[in-house]
Amino acid sequence: MKTKVIPEQATAQGVDVKMSNKTDKKHKHTQLKWLIGSTLFFVLLNVLAWKSTPFCDFYQKNIFPLWAQTYGRATSVLPFSFGELLIAIAVFGIPISLLVMIVLLIIKIKKGRRGKVARVFGFIYGWILVFILGTETLNCFVLYHTSSFEKLNGISTEEHTNEELKELGFRIVVQINQLSTQVHRDEDGHFILTSDTDDTARAAIEGLEDEFVCFGGYVVHPKPIYCSFFMSQMDLMGIYFPFSMEANYNADMYKAKLPNTICHELAHTKGFMREEEANYIAFVACDRCDDVEYRYSGYLSALTYVRNKIFEFCDEETKYEFDNAICDEVWADIDGNREYWESVEEAEDTVFESESVSEVSEKAMETSLHANGVEDGIASYGRMVDLMLNYYDEHKFVGEE
């Protein structure tokens, strides 16, 4: 006898195909729900951050440190900048993936599979955007809306006179002049960095734990950027990558500014996103550090901001007197730093023109700061002088003790 096996097999195969389609459809719907849900969660978290300072303060103190202890600790194990690698993958990988998607869409169009290809790539790009939004929100955006560093640490916010600004400036000059003779210099009189750029910086930030809030726990390892010259073209000495929890620095920059820059970026990893606060924290960390090169670097950076304020608010006699008080060794480093940045601007045979890169970088920085509620943008860096005036009105520099 003949049996009708073939129709039964066909029926079974049809059921399997339907089951597979149902499973696939359910998986797509679940993934889409997670994608939309995650996006809405991070958007709502940003809205909450803008509306509630107490929430942001709680987040900075109790939740943000968990990311440093886990994700930040994990990326610190890598001997290179994970953030820089992710950017490189995005710069080269996204255009290539778009090309692959277009090719696949053309190939699959005859087979009716174009929709599936589009969905796969759509989900990939969607999760990439969610990752960026999520890490930027958790490790950066929320932290822009905390209480000010002054309020968190009980520092006065009163205004000061030009005379008090002048007094602070000359106190800094006395300290930096003394330190300038204790650091190593080359035959041209320029600063030579002999200290490490990792353990000493981390210890300097850890040293602030007993006086200021949010400085306990794990401190990530600072890392140099491989493409540091391109970073110089963007007028950047350091950068904090929220999506990798890393403090990165420009390895090509004038070395006298490097220790302070590293401490500045490490300040961001402690939840202090405002640039003037990171500037101030970096100075205090360097001033309290046992390493003379770190101390000198901190004062050299502070001198720049205080001098700019003196030249903005004080009379001509004060300006002349102030510059005349700065010793030759310090001027050698001020000039050395200026000459380095001029050499970047004048560099030829580069992939991108330095002036164009610098302009794009500045506009991007201004846009980012404005988007996070910093109304005066890049000019906010100089507000660290207000913090110094209020703090050092009652405290002494280490060298004054």
VEXDREN-2710 file (C-alpha; in Angstrom, 1 decimal):
% VEXDREN-2710
k/r/px/py/pz
1/MET/0.0/0.0/0.0
2/LYS/1.0/3.5/-0.6
3/THR/0.9/6.0/2.2
4/LYS/0.4/9.7/1.9
5/VAL/3.5/10.8/3.7
6/ILE/4.4/13.8/1.5
7/PRO/1.2/15.9/2.3
8/GLU/1.7/15.2/6.0
9/GLN/5.4/16.4/5.9
10/ALA/4.4/19.4/3.9
11/THR/1.8/20.2/6.6
12/ALA/4.3/19.8/9.4
13/GLN/6.8/22.0/7.6
14/GLY/4.1/24.6/7.1
15/VAL/3.4/24.6/10.9
16/ASP/7.2/24.9/11.6
17/VAL/7.4/27.9/9.3
18/LYS/4.5/29.6/10.9
19/MET/5.9/28.9/14.4
20/SER/9.2/30.3/13.3
21/ASN/7.6/33.5/11.9
22/LYS/5.6/34.0/15.1
23/THR/8.7/33.6/17.2
24/ASP/10.7/36.0/15.0
25/LYS/7.8/38.5/15.1
26/LYS/7.6/38.3/18.8
27/HIS/11.3/38.8/19.2
28/LYS/11.2/41.9/17.0
29/HIS/8.3/43.4/19.0
30/THR/10.1/42.7/22.3
31/GLN/13.3/44.3/21.0
32/LEU/11.4/47.3/19.7
33/LYS/9.7/47.7/23.1
34/TRP/13.1/47.6/24.9
35/LEU/14.5/50.1/22.4
36/ILE/11.7/52.6/22.8
37/GLY/11.5/52.0/26.5
38/SER/15.2/52.6/27.1
39/THR/15.0/55.8/25.0
40/LEU/12.0/57.1/26.9
41/PHE/13.7/56.2/30.2
42/PHE/16.8/58.3/29.5
43/VAL/14.8/61.2/28.1
44/LEU/12.7/61.3/31.2
45/LEU/15.9/61.0/33.3
46/ASN/17.2/64.2/31.6
47/VAL/13.9/66.0/32.2
48/LEU/14.0/65.0/35.9
49/ALA/17.6/66.3/36.0
50/TRP/16.6/69.7/34.7
51/LYS/13.7/69.9/37.1
52/SER/15.2/68.5/40.4
53/THR/18.6/69.6/41.8
54/PRO/18.1/67.4/44.9
55/PHE/17.7/64.4/42.7
56/CYS/21.0/65.2/40.9
57/ASP/22.8/65.7/44.2
58/PHE/21.6/62.3/45.4
59/TYR/22.6/60.7/42.0
60/GLN/26.1/62.2/42.2
61/LYS/26.7/61.1/45.7
62/ASN/25.1/57.6/45.7
63/ILE/24.6/56.3/42.2
64/PHE/27.3/57.7/39.9
65/PRO/30.1/56.3/42.0
66/LEU/28.8/52.8/41.1
67/TRP/29.6/53.3/37.5
68/ALA/33.2/54.3/38.4
69/GLN/33.5/51.2/40.6
70/THR/32.3/48.9/37.8
71/TYR/32.3/50.2/34.3
72/GLY/35.1/52.7/35.0
73/ARG/37.2/50.1/36.7
74/ALA/36.7/47.7/33.7
75/THR/37.8/50.2/31.1
76/SER/40.8/51.2/33.2
77/VAL/42.2/47.7/32.8
78/LEU/42.7/48.4/29.1
79/PRO/46.1/49.8/28.3
80/PHE/44.6/52.2/25.7
81/SER/41.8/54.7/25.5
82/PHE/38.6/52.7/25.0
83/GLY/36.7/55.9/24.2
84/GLU/39.1/56.7/21.4
85/LEU/38.7/53.2/20.0
86/LEU/34.9/53.6/20.1
87/ILE/35.2/56.9/18.2
88/ALA/37.5/55.3/15.6
89/ILE/35.0/52.4/15.1
90/ALA/32.2/54.9/14.7
91/VAL/34.1/57.1/12.3
92/PHE/35.1/54.2/10.0
93/GLY/32.5/51.6/10.9
94/ILE/29.3/53.5/10.4
95/PRO/30.0/54.6/6.8
96/ILE/31.2/51.0/5.9
97/SER/28.1/49.5/7.6
98/LEU/25.9/51.9/5.6
99/LEU/27.5/50.8/2.4
100/VAL/27.1/47.1/3.3
101/MET/23.4/47.8/4.1
102/ILE/22.8/49.4/0.7
103/VAL/24.5/46.5/-1.1
104/LEU/22.4/44.0/0.8
105/LEU/19.2/45.9/0.2
106/ILE/20.0/45.8/-3.6
107/ILE/20.8/42.1/-3.5
108/LYS/17.8/41.1/-1.4
109/ILE/15.3/43.3/-3.3
110/LYS/14.6/40.4/-5.7
111/LYS/14.1/37.9/-2.9
112/GLY/11.7/40.0/-0.9
113/ARG/14.1/40.2/2.0
114/ARG/14.7/43.9/1.9
115/GLY/12.5/44.6/4.9
116/LYS/14.5/42.1/7.1
117/VAL/17.8/43.7/6.2
118/ALA/16.5/47.2/7.0
119/ARG/15.2/46.0/10.3
120/VAL/18.5/44.4/11.3
121/PHE/20.5/47.5/10.6
122/GLY/17.8/49.7/12.1
123/PHE/18.0/47.9/15.4
124/ILE/21.8/48.0/15.3
125/TYR/21.8/51.8/14.8
126/GLY/19.0/52.2/17.3
127/TRP/21.0/50.4/20.1
128/ILE/24.1/52.4/19.3
129/LEU/22.1/55.6/19.7
130/VAL/20.6/54.3/23.0
131/PHE/24.1/53.4/24.3
132/ILE/25.3/57.0/23.5
133/LEU/22.2/58.6/25.0
134/GLY/22.4/56.3/28.1
135/THR/26.1/56.7/28.9
136/GLU/26.0/60.5/28.2
137/THR/22.9/60.8/30.5
138/LEU/24.2/58.6/33.3
139/ASN/27.8/59.8/33.2
140/CYS/27.5/63.4/32.2
141/PHE/24.1/65.2/31.5
142/VAL/22.5/64.6/34.9
143/LEU/25.7/65.8/36.7
144/TYR/25.5/69.2/35.0
145/HIS/22.5/70.0/37.2
146/THR/23.8/69.2/40.6
147/SER/24.2/72.0/43.3
148/SER/27.3/74.1/42.8
149/PHE/30.6/73.0/44.2
150/GLU/30.4/75.9/46.7
151/LYS/27.0/74.8/48.0
152/LEU/28.0/71.2/48.3
153/ASN/31.1/72.1/50.3
154/GLY/30.0/75.1/52.2
155/ILE/32.2/77.6/50.4
156/SER/31.2/81.3/50.3
157/THR/29.8/82.8/47.1
158/GLU/30.3/86.4/48.0
159/GLU/31.6/88.9/45.4
160/HIS/35.2/90.3/45.7
161/THR/36.8/93.5/44.8
162/ASN/39.5/94.2/42.2
163/GLU/41.9/94.7/45.1
164/GLU/41.2/91.2/46.4
165/LEU/41.7/89.8/42.9
166/LYS/45.1/91.6/42.8
167/GLU/46.0/90.2/46.2
168/LEU/45.2/86.6/45.1
169/GLY/47.2/87.1/41.9
170/PHE/50.3/88.2/43.7
171/ARG/50.0/85.3/46.2
172/ILE/50.0/82.9/43.3
173/VAL/53.0/84.7/41.7
174/VAL/55.0/84.3/45.0
175/GLN/54.3/80.5/45.0
176/ILE/54.9/79.8/41.4
177/ASN/58.2/81.8/41.4
178/GLN/59.5/79.6/44.2
179/LEU/58.3/76.4/42.6
180/SER/59.8/77.3/39.2
181/THR/63.3/76.9/40.5
182/GLN/62.6/73.4/41.8
183/VAL/61.5/71.7/38.6
184/HIS/63.7/70.2/35.9
185/ARG/64.4/72.3/32.8
186/ASP/66.1/71.7/29.5
187/GLU/68.9/73.8/28.0
188/ASP/66.4/76.4/26.7
189/GLY/64.9/76.8/30.2
190/HIS/61.7/74.9/29.4
191/PHE/60.0/72.6/31.9
192/ILE/60.7/68.9/31.7
193/LEU/58.2/66.4/33.2
194/THR/59.8/63.6/35.1
195/SER/56.8/62.6/37.3
196/ASP/54.4/59.8/36.3
197/THR/51.0/60.7/34.8
198/ASP/49.0/58.0/36.5
199/ASP/49.5/57.1/40.2
200/THR/50.5/60.6/41.3
201/ALA/47.5/62.2/39.7
202/ARG/45.1/59.6/41.1
203/ALA/46.7/60.0/44.6
204/ALA/46.3/63.8/44.3
205/ILE/42.5/63.4/43.6
206/GLU/42.2/60.8/46.3
207/GLY/43.8/63.3/48.7
208/LEU/40.7/65.6/48.5
209/GLU/38.4/63.0/50.1
210/ASP/38.7/64.3/53.6
211/GLU/37.8/67.9/52.7
212/PHE/35.4/67.8/49.8
213/VAL/32.3/65.6/49.0
214/CYS/32.2/62.9/46.4
215/PHE/36.0/62.1/46.3
216/GLY/35.9/58.7/47.9
217/GLY/36.1/55.4/46.1
218/TYR/37.9/54.2/43.0
219/VAL/39.8/56.6/40.8
220/VAL/40.1/55.6/37.2
221/HIS/43.5/55.5/35.4
222/PRO/44.1/58.5/33.1
223/LYS/45.2/57.6/29.6
224/PRO/46.9/59.4/26.7
225/ILE/45.2/59.8/23.4
226/TYR/46.9/58.0/20.5
227/CYS/45.9/60.7/18.0
228/SER/47.1/63.5/20.2
229/PHE/48.1/65.8/17.4
230/PHE/44.5/65.8/16.1
231/MET/43.5/66.6/19.6
232/SER/45.9/69.6/19.6
233/GLN/44.3/70.8/16.4
234/MET/41.0/70.9/18.3
235/ASP/42.7/73.0/20.9
236/LEU/42.1/70.3/23.5
237/MET/44.5/69.4/26.3
238/GLY/42.2/66.7/27.8
239/ILE/38.9/65.1/27.4
240/TYR/36.5/63.1/29.5
241/PHE/34.6/60.4/27.6
242/PRO/31.3/59.6/29.4
243/PHE/30.7/56.6/27.2
244/SER/33.9/54.9/28.4
245/MET/34.2/56.6/31.9
246/GLU/37.8/57.6/31.0
247/ALA/40.0/60.7/31.7
248/ASN/42.1/61.1/28.6
249/TYR/44.9/63.6/27.9
250/ASN/46.8/65.1/25.0
251/ALA/50.3/63.5/25.1
252/ASP/51.7/66.1/22.7
253/MET/50.8/69.2/24.7
254/TYR/53.4/71.4/26.5
255/LYS/54.3/69.2/29.5
256/ALA/54.2/71.9/32.2
257/LYS/50.4/71.9/31.7
258/LEU/49.9/68.2/31.7
259/PRO/49.7/67.2/35.4
260/ASN/47.0/69.9/36.0
261/THR/45.1/68.8/32.9
262/ILE/45.0/65.1/34.1
263/CYS/43.7/66.2/37.5
264/HIS/41.1/68.3/35.7
265/GLU/39.8/65.3/33.7
266/LEU/39.9/63.1/36.8
267/ALA/37.7/65.7/38.5
268/HIS/35.0/65.0/35.9
269/THR/35.1/61.3/36.7
270/LYS/34.1/62.2/40.2
271/GLY/30.9/63.8/39.0
272/PHE/31.9/67.4/38.6
273/MET/31.1/68.3/35.0
274/ARG/31.2/72.1/35.2
275/GLU/34.5/73.3/33.8
276/GLU/35.2/76.0/36.3
277/GLU/34.7/73.4/39.1
278/ALA/37.0/70.9/37.4
279/ASN/39.6/73.7/37.0
280/TYR/39.4/74.6/40.6
281/ILE/39.5/71.0/41.8
282/ALA/42.6/70.3/39.6
283/PHE/44.4/73.3/41.2
284/VAL/43.6/72.3/44.7
285/ALA/44.7/68.7/44.0
286/CYS/47.9/69.8/42.5
287/ASP/48.6/72.3/45.3
288/ARG/48.1/69.6/48.0
289/CYS/50.2/67.1/46.0
290/ASP/53.7/66.2/47.4
291/ASP/55.1/66.2/43.8
292/VAL/56.6/69.6/43.0
293/GLU/56.0/69.2/39.3
294/TYR/52.3/68.7/39.9
295/ARG/52.2/71.7/42.2
296/TYR/54.0/73.9/39.6
297/SER/51.6/72.7/36.9
298/GLY/48.6/73.6/39.0
299/TYR/49.9/77.1/39.7
300/LEU/50.9/77.7/36.1
301/SER/47.3/76.9/35.0
302/ALA/45.8/79.1/37.8
303/LEU/48.2/81.9/36.9
304/THR/46.7/82.0/33.4
305/TYR/43.1/82.4/34.5
306/VAL/43.9/84.9/37.3
307/ARG/46.1/87.0/35.0
308/ASN/43.3/87.1/32.4
309/LYS/41.0/88.4/35.1
310/ILE/43.5/91.0/36.2
311/PHE/43.9/92.2/32.7
312/GLU/40.1/92.4/32.4
313/PHE/39.3/94.3/35.6
314/CYS/42.4/96.0/36.9
315/ASP/44.2/99.2/35.9
316/GLU/47.3/99.5/33.7
317/GLU/49.7/100.0/36.6
318/THR/48.5/96.8/38.2
319/LYS/48.9/94.9/34.9
320/TYR/52.4/96.1/34.5
321/GLU/53.3/95.4/38.1
322/PHE/51.8/91.9/37.9
323/ASP/53.7/90.8/34.8
324/ASN/56.9/92.3/36.1
325/ALA/56.6/90.2/39.3
326/ILE/56.6/86.9/37.3
327/CYS/60.1/85.4/37.1
328/ASP/61.9/84.5/33.9
329/GLU/61.5/80.8/34.5
330/VAL/57.7/81.0/34.6
331/TRP/57.7/83.3/31.5
332/ALA/59.8/80.6/29.7
333/ASP/57.0/78.1/30.3
334/ILE/54.3/80.6/29.4
335/ASP/56.1/81.3/26.1
336/GLY/56.8/77.6/25.6
337/ASN/53.2/76.7/25.9
338/ARG/52.2/79.5/23.5
339/GLU/54.8/78.4/21.0
340/TYR/53.5/74.9/21.0
341/TRP/50.0/75.9/20.1
342/GLU/51.3/78.3/17.4
343/SER/53.3/75.4/15.9
344/VAL/50.0/73.4/15.7
345/GLU/48.3/76.2/13.9
346/GLU/51.2/76.6/11.5
347/ALA/51.7/72.9/10.8
348/GLU/51.6/71.8/7.2
349/ASP/51.0/68.5/5.4
350/THR/48.2/67.6/7.9
351/VAL/45.1/65.6/7.1
352/PHE/42.9/68.5/8.2
353/GLU/43.7/72.2/8.4
354/SER/44.2/73.1/12.0
355/GLU/42.3/76.4/11.8
356/SER/39.2/74.6/10.5
357/VAL/39.4/71.8/13.0
358/SER/39.8/74.3/15.8
359/GLU/36.7/76.3/14.7
360/VAL/34.6/73.2/14.5
361/SER/35.8/72.0/17.9
362/GLU/35.1/75.4/19.5
363/LYS/31.5/75.5/18.1
364/ALA/30.9/71.9/19.2
365/MET/32.1/72.7/22.7
366/GLU/30.0/75.9/23.0
367/THR/26.9/74.0/21.7
368/SER/27.5/71.2/24.2
369/LEU/27.9/73.5/27.2
370/HIS/24.9/75.6/26.2
371/ALA/22.8/72.4/25.8
372/ASN/23.7/71.5/29.4
373/GLY/22.7/74.8/30.8
374/VAL/26.1/76.6/30.9
375/GLU/25.0/79.9/29.5
376/ASP/28.4/81.5/29.1
377/GLY/29.9/78.4/27.3
378/ILE/33.7/78.2/27.1
379/ALA/34.0/81.5/29.1
380/SER/32.8/79.4/32.2
381/TYR/36.4/78.0/32.5
382/GLY/37.5/81.3/34.0
383/ARG/34.9/81.3/36.8
384/MET/37.4/79.1/38.7
385/VAL/38.9/82.4/39.8
386/ASP/35.7/83.2/41.8
387/LEU/36.0/79.8/43.5
388/MET/39.7/80.5/44.4
389/LEU/38.8/84.0/45.7
390/ASN/36.2/82.6/48.0
391/TYR/38.1/79.5/49.2
392/TYR/41.5/81.1/49.6
393/ASP/40.1/84.1/51.4
394/GLU/40.0/81.8/54.4
395/HIS/42.6/79.2/53.5
396/LYS/46.3/79.3/52.7
397/PHE/48.2/77.8/49.8
398/VAL/50.4/74.8/50.8
399/GLY/53.6/76.9/50.4
400/GLU/52.2/79.6/52.7
401/GLU/51.9/77.3/55.7
END
